[in-house]
Amino acid sequence: MRVLAALSGGVDSAVAAAKAVEAGHDVVGVHMALSSQPQECRIGSRGCCSIEDAGDAARAAEIIGIPFYVWDLAQEFEQTVITDFVAQYKAGRTPNPCVRCNEFVKFRELATRARALGFDAVCTGHYAAIVDGAAGPELHRGADNLKDQSYVLAVMGPEELHRVVLPLGDAPNKAWVRSEAERLGLGVSNKPDSYDICFIPDGDTQGFLRAHLGAAEGEIVSPDGEVLGRHEGYWNYTVGQRKGLGIGAPAPDGRPRYVLETRPETNQVVVGASELLSISRITATDAVWLASDDDGSDATDLFVQLRAHGTPVPVASLTRDLDAGTISVVLASSARGVARGQSMVVYRGTRVLGEGTIDATGR
């Protein structure tokens, strides 16, 4: 099988490409250059897509013995990830840019170009597994729960399940991957993992948003409308936030307050007691359903995950309307601090059934 392997410059993608070669595939490596300023996109283990990463990817391809190319996707990344990130915060949501990147860049753009060039599949270093099921390929959690990335891959859609190779799905842990890199002679075996938002390498999300959205003074209010303080932009707050509220005092009963919601239409931030963060109903939009043989109506062993590495929450019932692009669930136990704009991924056991963007919650 002809396979196009995405090489980020990190250890995971390098080992995945090497494993694809060992499996007998005809592999070509490609590095997706996503930043218009690559010299500024890595600070230690923060960020990615730097000149350093491109060089590490090229050296890994040389050691593995596969052809290597660099694709400039900075414009696509700017339009589909960074611009959307800012727009979502302006709309009072808390987006997950890694989900967006996987949907529009690492799979849609990569897969489209791969097919146009005659490749049968793409290969990535994600910690997730493709399993042959009775109705076709299924997306499952990776063997290492601590590194599992199935949450950010659910957006790939059912068609791509037939055209993706995930060699690290059965990797027991990151130490094993590093040992494989060392065995293969890959120079990235001890390279630190990147973390945080790749296009905000200094980790200052508020500073990034301030540069793009400026400041807009508004009210911090209680659920009943009492004005408690002022803010300089509701986009600087997210559901569940406790610190940095700028109120200066706890509630009259001495308990801390938390951000309950932001209201773009009135430029308000609503804060209140911690128990008000608990919700039991979620509606997600822009739904993607991967399981043609499972509609989720049987709630047995059904869970949703609401954050990239969050604890799965059992589901009491699920309804979906794929014509309207919605998935609605009633949780068997309450969840806290669920923000609009995040992904809700539906699992049956370890299998991913579907995904949607959280649009509304209720108690």
N, C-alpha and C positions, 0 to 999 in steps of 0.2 A: 504494500500500500504506500502511495506517495503521501508524505506527511510534511506539513509546514509547521515547524516548531518555533513558538514565540520565545525568544531569549531576552529576558529583562536585564541580564547582567548579574543576577543573583544566583544563589546556589540551587534553589528549587527548580527553576526553569532549566538550568544547565544539566542537572541530574535527570530531569524528565526527558530532555532531548537525547541524552546518552542512553537511557532506558529504551526509548523508542528505536534507536539504532540497534541495540542488543536484541530487541524483539523482531528484528528483520525488516523493519520499514525503511523505505528510501526517504531520508530526512534532509530537509533544507532548513537552515536557521534564519530567522529574521528578527531584527531588533526594531521595535516601534518607538521612534523618537517622538515623544509626546510634548516636550517642552520647547517653547520658542527661545528660552534662555537656559540651556542645559548646564551652563557653568554655575548656575545659582540653585540648582535643584537637589543638592545633597548636603546636609550638615550632619556629619557623623552617620548615625543610623536613621536620620530623618530624611524623608524625601526619596525620590528615585528619578529615573530618566535623565541622569546627568551624563556628562562626557565620560566620567569614570565608569558608569554603568555600560555605556556603549562599547568602551574598550574592553571591559571584562566579558561582555557577550561575544565580542569578536574573538578573544583569546579562547574562550570556552569552545566555540565552534571549531577553531583550528585544532584544539586538542582532541575533540570528539571526532574530527575528520569529516565535517560536513560543510557544504557551501554556506556562505553567510552574506546577508544583505541588510541594509538599513532602510526603513521606510519612514519618511517624514510625515507623521500624522498630527503634528502640532496644531494645525488649523482645525482639524476634526475634533481634537481633544478640547480646544478652546471653546468651540461652538457647542458641543454636546455635553461637556462635563463642567467646565468652569463657569460658563455663562448660565447654565442651568442651576448650578450651586448657588450663585448669587440671587437668581430669580426666585428660587425656592425659599431662601431666607427672607427675601422681601415679601413673599406671600405668607409669611408666618409659619413656615414649615422647617423641619430639621432634616435635610437630605442626607443620603449616604452616597458620596461621590464614587466610592469603589463599586457599588452596584451599577451606577450609571456608566462607569468606565467599562465594566465587563459587558454590559448590554450593548453599548453603541460602538465601542472601540475594539476591545479585545476579542469580541466574538462577531458582532455584525460586520464591522469593517474588515477585520482579519479574515473571517470566513468568506466574505464576498470576494475579496481579492484572491484568496486561496482557490476558490472554485473557478474563477476566471482564468487562473494560471494552470488549471488542470490537476490540482491536488485533491486527494480523496478525503483528507481530514486535517484538522489543526491539532497541535499538541501544546499543552501548557503545564506549568508546574503547580497547579492548584491541588490542594489536599481535599479531593473528592473522588468518587468512584463512579464509573459507568458499569452497570451490571446488566447482563442479558436476562430479561424477564420473559414471561409467557407472551406478552403483547409487544415485545421489542425492548430496546435499550432503556434503562432506568437510571436516573441520577440518585446516588446515595451519598451519605456522609462518608468522609474519609475515616480510615481506621483510627487515626489519632484525634480524639475529641477536642484536644486542646488546640489543634491546628486546623480543624475542619473548616473548609471554605465553601461548602455546598450552599450556604446562605446567600453568598454573593453570585453564585452561578445559576440560580433558579431562573433568572431573567433570560437565559440563553434561548428558551423556547424548545418545543418538542422536536422540531426539525433538526436542530443542531446536535441532539443526542446521538444521531447516526453518524455525525461527522466530527467527533471530538475524541481525542486520546488523552487520558489523565493517568500517566504512569505512577503518580505518587498516591493514588487512592488507597493502596494497601501499605503505605509506609507506616511503620509502628510509631515513629516519633521523629523529631527534627534531628536528634543526635544520629539516628540511622542515616538520614539523608546526607548529613555532613560527612559521615564515615564513607559513604558511597562516593562522594565527591573527592575525598582524599584518595580512595582506592583508584579512582579514574584519573588522578593526577590533575584535577581541576583546581586552578588557583583560587577559586572563590569558596573553598571549603570552610574557611573561617570568617567569611565576610558577614558582618552583622545584618540582621533583618532590617528592612525599612519599615517604618510605622508612621502613624499619623497621616494627615492628608498630604499627598505627594506634592501638590502645587502650593502648599503652605509649609515649606521646610523648617521655618523657625517655630512652628506650632502656634503662632499668634493668630487664631481664627478671627477674634474680634478686631484686631488691627487690619486684617485682610478685608473684612466686611466694611470697616470704617473707610478704608481707601476706596471701596467700590460704591458704597451706599451713603457715605457721609454720616451726618448726625441729624436726628429729628427728635427734639425733646417731647416727651409725653408723660402720661401718668402711670404710676404703679398703684393698682387698686386691689381692694379685697373683693371676694365674690359678690358682696352686696353693694359694691360701687364706692366704698369709702376710699378716698385718696390717701395713700400711705407714703408716697414719695414720688420722685421724678426719675426718668431715665433719658438716655440720649439716643435711643433707637431700639425698638422692640426686637429687632433681629439679633441683638446681642444676648438674648435670653432663650433658653430652651426648657421644655417641660421637664420637671423634676429637679431643676437647678435650685440649690439652697444658698450657696455662697455668692458674694458679690452682688446682692440685690440692691444695695444702696439705700435700704430703709433705715438702718441705724438702730433698730430695736426689735425685739421679738414681739409676738402677739401678746395681748393683755394677760393671757394665762401663762406666759413665759415660754411657750412652745415656739420652735422655729417655723418660719414660713417657707413655702416652696413655690416655684413657678407652676401654675396650673394650666395656663394657656397664654398665647399672645393674640392680640386683636389688631391686625393691620388696618382694618377699616376705621378704627378709632385711635390708633397708635397707643394702645394700652397694653400693659403687662399685668395679668391677674395672678395674685399670689394668695396662698391659703394653707390650711393645715395639711399634714402629710396624708391623712386618710382620704382626702379629696383627690389624691393622685390615683387611687385604686379604680380600675375599670374592669368590666366583664364583657363588654360588647365592642367589636371592631368591624368596621367596613373598610375594605381596601379596593382601590380602583386600578385601572390599567393592568388588569389581571392577566397572568400567563399560567396556563395549565399544561403540565407535562405528561399527565397520566391519562391516556385514553381509556384505560380499563378500570379506572377508579375515580368516581365523581365526588368522593369525600363525604357522602351522605351517611355512611356508617362511621360513627365517631369512635369506634373501638381502636385504641392505639393511635389516635389522631392527636397531633400536637401542632402548635405554631411557635415559631421563633421570631422575636420582635427586635432583636439586636444581633450584630454580627457574631458575638460570642455570648449571647444571652442564654439563660436557662430555658429550655422548651416548656411551654405551658400547655397542659391538657385541654382539649376542646370538648365541650358538651354537645355542640351541634354546629353544622356548617351548611351554608347555602351559597350557591354560586350562580351567576347570570353572565355567561361568557359573551352573550350578545351585547350586554351593557358593560361588560368588562369589570364586573365586581365580584368580590368574595366577601361574605359576611360570616362571622363566627360569634358564638356565645362560648365564653371560656368556662371550663369546669372549676377553675379557681381564679381569683382576681390577679391582675397584673398592675404594676405601678410604673408611673413615669413614662407612659407610652406617647410618643410624639408623632404628630402628623408629618408625613414626608418620609418616614422610615419604611423599610420593607417588612412585610409580614410574609413569612415563608411557611407553607403547610407541609407537614411531614406525616407519613404513616410509618412508625418505627424509624428506620434510618433512611427511608425513601422520600425524596422530594416529590410532592404531588403538584404544587403550584405556588404562585407568588403574586403579591399585589402591593401597591403603595398605600400605606395607612392614610385614610382620608377623614375618618370620623371615629370617635370612641364614645362609649356611654357606660353608665353605672347600672 
